[in-house]
Amino acid sequence: MKTERKNVNRGFKKLLVWQDAVSLYVLAFEIFGKFPFELKKIAANSIDAAHSISRNIWKVTAEGA
């Protein structure tokens, strides 16, 4: 049995700032993914920081603020 999603509002995907945030995340992943093992923690933190931007935009729009 398939359940329907109640939250069908995906308007945040049309926001340029959200699209730019996703592009930043992809770029950060490409750049920091090539870091040597010794710097993996710094690389992971940088990738997480870039990803949090788009997640925060999604969260704010999902809450209707």
N, C-alpha and C positions, 0 to 999 in steps of 0.2 A: 504494500500500500504506500503510495507516494503522497507525502504531505506538501501542501502548498506553502510557499514562503509568505509570511505575513508582511514582511518589510520588502516591498518591491520598489521603493524609492531608491534609485541609483543616480540621482541627479548630480551627486558630487563628482561623478566621472566626467561630467561636462565642464567642470571648473578647470580653467587653465592652470591655476595654482596646484591642483591635485595632479594634473598631467605632468607638470614640471617636477613635482615631488617624486613621481614614479620614475621619470627620466633620471633624476638625480640618484635614486636608489640603484637603478640599473648601471649607471656610470660608476658609482661607488663600488658596486659588486665586481665590475670588470677590472677596475684599477686595484682595489685592495685584495682581490682574490689572487693576485699574482705576487703578493708579499711573501717573503721567506717565512719559514716556520717560526723563527724567533720573534717575529712581529705579528703573529696571528691574533693575539689578544687585542692589540691596537687596531688591527684590520677589522676584526669582528665588531668591536665597539663602534668603529666608524660606519660600518655597514648598518648596524642596528640604529644608529643615530639618523642616518639618511632614511631608513625605512619608517622610523617613528613619525616623520613629517606627514607622510600620506596616511598613516593610521590615525593620527590626531585629526586630520581634516575629515576623514571618514567618521570618526567618533562624534565630532561636533555636529556634522550634518545629520547623522543618524539620530542624535538626541533632539534635533530640531531647534538648536540654539541660534 
